[in-house]
């Protein structure tokens, strides 16, 4: 029986790439290339902090008061961020996931979210982690296994690694045209603003320094393959990069300033999100999953 706080550790590898996927939360605890971290890990003997590497399902980010209305019915979920009176990052972070399929370089984790108070829907979720010559690819597939339409959003919470030291010495690039502005007390959306000529303009690489970030960015610029990228340049001359496909219109950036003192600013949260904060309440880009319907989303990471 595994005694690690994150449960069973599943190791996958491809050439000099190594990744560790965990039972608790179904997330990725570690991803490195030739011993250099691409995604900032958390210790094997510690509980997952700051949602490091965790899938955020069936909603990412914050839900005000844990309340939402869907198809005319009002729902209340538990407040997992009680100090701000919010529910945060969905319902699957502390569930035990199962290994559905595995090989040397690939593992698929799965879980069934049974109907519960506040979310009386039946959802099957699989997250596939694959290593190949292009790096890490993570594909999330959710299927409405119930008889009623359900609300759905997805995200994940990897942290790009600086390699050594703090992210303060790193350069950051994210080609995003707008930032979702949040209130100071509860970090709930109050509008959007263009990043042009603001502190939050990282369309060209620049030193992160002491900048504090915990904001979602939109209007992402995409390459010919439809991918948007966030890039963290370390002092070793290497770049830890994350990409998101077109199913993710939002990337949240988080500098980790609210983590435990010894863990702060050791990695940059770069979180793919299918919808903005509070989407269950606002309906903004919320996915309606019909009975039997599935939706897949993909992101990935690499070292250059």
C-alpha positions in Angstrom: 0.0 0.0 0.0 1.4 3.4 -1.0 2.0 5.7 1.9 2.9 8.8 -0.2 0.4 11.6 0.4 -0.2 11.6 -3.4 -0.7 7.9 -3.5 0.7 5.5 -6.1 3.4 7.0 -8.3 3.4 6.1 -12.0 6.6 6.6 -13.8 6.8 7.1 -17.6 9.9 7.9 -19.7 11.0 8.6 -23.3 14.7 9.0 -24.1 16.0 11.5 -21.5 12.5 12.6 -20.4 11.0 11.5 -17.1 7.5 12.2 -15.7 5.7 11.0 -12.6 1.9 10.9 -12.5 0.0 10.4 -9.2 -3.0 8.5 -8.0 -4.4 11.3 -5.8 -6.0 13.9 -8.1 -4.7 12.2 -11.2 -2.1 15.0 -11.7 1.5 15.2 -12.8 4.0 15.6 -9.9 7.2 15.8 -12.0 8.4 16.3 -15.6 12.0 16.7 -16.4 14.4 16.4 -19.3 18.0 15.2 -18.7 17.5 16.0 -15.0 16.3 19.5 -15.6 12.8 20.2 -14.4 10.4 21.5 -17.0 7.4 21.5 -14.6 8.2 22.4 -11.0 7.7 19.3 -8.9 6.4 18.9 -5.3 8.1 16.6 -2.9 7.1 12.9 -2.9 6.7 13.0 0.9 4.4 16.1 0.9 0.8 16.8 0.1 0.2 18.5 -3.2 0.4 22.2 -2.6 -1.1 25.0 -4.8 -2.8 22.3 -7.0 0.6 21.5 -8.5 -0.1 19.5 -11.7 -3.7 18.7 -10.8 -6.6 18.5 -13.3 -9.3 21.1 -12.4 -12.6 19.5 -13.1 -15.6 20.1 -13.6 -14.6 23.8 -13.3 -11.2 25.6 -13.0 -10.5 28.6 -10.8 -13.1 30.2 -8.4 -16.8 29.9 -8.1 -18.4 32.7 -6.0 -20.1 31.4 -2.9 -20.0 27.9 -4.4 -23.4 28.7 -6.0 -24.6 28.5 -9.6 -27.9 28.1 -11.5 -28.1 25.6 -14.4 -31.2 25.0 -16.5 -33.3 26.8 -13.9 -32.1 24.9 -10.9 -30.0 26.5 -8.1 -27.0 24.5 -6.8 -24.6 24.8 -3.9 -21.2 23.1 -3.6 -18.9 23.1 -0.7 -16.6 26.1 -0.1 -13.1 24.7 -0.7 -11.7 28.2 -0.3 -13.6 29.3 2.8 -11.5 32.3 3.6 -12.8 33.9 0.4 -16.2 32.2 0.4 -15.4 30.5 -2.9 -15.3 27.0 -4.3 -12.1 26.5 -6.2 -10.7 24.1 -8.8 -13.6 21.6 -9.1 -14.2 18.4 -7.3 -11.5 15.9 -8.2 -8.3 17.2 -6.7 -8.4 14.8 -3.7 -10.1 11.8 -5.3 -8.2 8.5 -6.0 -7.8 8.0 -9.7 -7.2 4.7 -11.5 -4.7 3.7 -14.1 -6.7 2.9 -17.1 -3.9 2.2 -19.6 -0.2 2.4 -19.4 3.0 1.8 -21.4 6.7 2.8 -21.0 6.0 6.4 -22.3 2.3 6.8 -21.6 -0.3 6.5 -18.9 -4.0 7.3 -18.9 -5.6 8.1 -15.6 -9.4 7.8 -15.1 -12.1 8.6 -12.5 -15.9 8.6 -12.3 -17.4 11.6 -10.7 -20.7 10.3 -9.2 -23.7 12.6 -8.5 -23.2 14.6 -5.3 -24.7 17.5 -3.5 -24.3 20.6 -5.7 -23.3 18.6 -8.8 -25.9 15.8 -9.3 -24.4 14.7 -12.6 -22.5 11.6 -13.7 -19.1 12.4 -15.4 -16.4 10.0 -16.6 -13.0 11.7 -16.9 -9.7 10.4 -18.4 -6.4 12.3 -18.6 -3.8 10.9 -20.9 -0.1 11.8 -20.3 2.2 10.9 -23.2 6.0 11.6 -23.8 7.5 11.6 -27.3 10.0 13.5 -29.3 8.0 16.7 -29.0 7.8 16.6 -25.2 4.8 16.0 -23.0 1.2 16.0 -24.3 -1.8 15.9 -21.9 -5.2 15.1 -23.3 -8.3 15.4 -21.1 -11.6 13.7 -22.1 -14.8 14.1 -20.2 -18.0 12.1 -21.0 -21.4 12.8 -19.7 -22.3 9.3 -18.5 -25.7 10.4 -17.0 -29.2 11.1 -18.3 -29.2 14.9 -17.9 -27.2 17.7 -19.5 -24.4 18.9 -17.2 -22.2 22.0 -16.9 -18.5 21.4 -17.6 -15.3 23.3 -17.6 -11.7 22.0 -17.4 -8.2 23.2 -16.5 -4.9 21.9 -15.2 -2.3 23.5 -12.9 1.2 22.8 -14.0 4.0 25.2 -12.9 6.8 26.0 -15.3 10.2 25.6 -13.7 13.1 28.1 -13.7 15.5 25.2 -13.4 17.3 26.6 -10.4 16.6 29.6 -8.2 13.4 31.7 -8.3 11.2 32.8 -11.2 12.2 36.4 -10.5 15.4 35.9 -12.5 13.5 34.4 -15.5 12.1 36.0 -18.6 8.4 35.4 -19.4 6.6 35.5 -22.7 2.8 35.1 -23.2 1.3 36.5 -26.3 -2.1 37.5 -24.9 -3.9 40.6 -25.7 -6.1 40.9 -22.6 -6.2 40.2 -18.9 -9.3 39.2 -16.8 -9.4 41.8 -14.0 -10.4 40.5 -10.6 -11.4 42.1 -7.3 -8.8 42.2 -4.5 -10.9 40.5 -1.8 -12.1 37.3 -3.5 -10.3 37.3 -6.9 -13.5 37.1 -8.9 -13.8 38.6 -12.4 -14.9 42.3 -12.7 -14.0 42.9 -16.3 -11.2 42.7 -18.8 -8.5 45.1 -19.9 -6.0 45.2 -22.8 -2.5 44.4 -21.7 -1.0 47.1 -23.9 1.2 49.5 -21.9 0.5 47.8 -18.6 2.5 45.8 -16.1 0.9 42.6 -17.5 2.1 42.9 -21.1 4.4 39.9 -21.8 3.8 39.7 -25.5 7.6 40.1 -25.9 9.9 38.3 -23.5 10.9 40.3 -20.5 12.3 39.8 -17.0 9.6 38.8 -14.6 11.3 40.3 -11.6 9.1 40.9 -8.5 5.9 41.1 -10.5 3.0 39.3 -8.7 0.6 37.4 -11.0 -2.6 35.6 -10.3 -4.6 36.5 -13.4 -6.2 34.8 -16.4 -5.1 36.0 -19.8 -7.2 35.8 -23.0 -7.0 36.9 -26.7 -4.2 34.4 -27.1 -2.0 34.6 -30.2 -1.7 31.1 -31.9 0.7 29.5 -34.2 -0.1 27.7 -37.5 -1.1 24.6 -35.5 -3.6 26.6 -33.4 -1.4 26.5 -30.3 -0.8 29.4 -27.9 2.5 29.3 -25.8 3.8 30.5 -22.5 7.6 30.5 -22.2 9.7 30.8 -19.0 13.4 31.5 -19.8 15.8 30.4 -17.0 19.2 31.6 -16.1 20.7 28.5 -17.6 19.6 29.6 -21.1 16.9 27.0 -21.3 13.1 27.7 -21.8 10.4 25.7 -20.1 7.4 26.1 -22.4 3.7 25.2 -22.3 1.2 25.1 -25.2 -2.5 24.9 -25.3 -4.8 23.9 -28.1 -7.8 25.9 -29.3 -10.1 24.3 -26.8 -8.3 26.4 -24.1 -9.0 30.1 -24.8 -7.4 31.1 -21.4 -4.1 30.7 -19.6 -3.9 31.7 -16.0 -0.5 32.9 -14.7 0.3 32.5 -11.0 3.6 33.4 -9.4 3.0 31.3 -6.3 3.2 34.1 -3.8 0.6 32.6 -1.5 2.3 29.2 -1.1 4.3 28.3 2.0 7.4 30.6 2.3 9.9 27.9 1.2 7.8 27.1 -1.9 7.0 30.6 -3.1 8.1 31.7 -6.6 9.8 28.4 -7.2 7.6 27.8 -10.3 5.2 29.8 -12.5 1.7 28.5 -12.6 0.7 28.4 -16.3 -2.8 27.0 -16.2 -4.9 26.0 -19.3 -8.5 26.9 -18.8 -11.6 26.2 -21.0 -13.5 29.0 -19.3 -12.8 32.0 -17.0 -13.2 32.2 -13.3 -16.8 32.0 -12.0 -18.0 30.5 -15.3 -20.5 28.2 -13.6 -22.3 31.3 -12.3 -21.7 33.6 -15.3 -22.1 31.0 -18.0 -19.2 32.6 -19.9 -17.7 29.9 -22.2 -19.3 27.2 -20.1 -19.6 23.8 -21.9 -23.0 22.1 -21.9 -22.4 18.3 -22.1 -25.4 16.4 -23.4 -26.0 12.8 -22.2 -23.4 10.6 -23.9 -21.4 13.5 -25.3 -17.6 13.8 -24.8 -15.2 16.7 -25.1 -11.4 16.5 -25.4 -8.9 19.2 -24.7 -5.1 19.2 -25.0 -2.0 21.0 -23.7 1.6 20.1 -23.5 5.1 21.1 -22.3 8.7 20.9 -23.5 12.2 22.2 -22.8 14.0 24.2 -25.5 
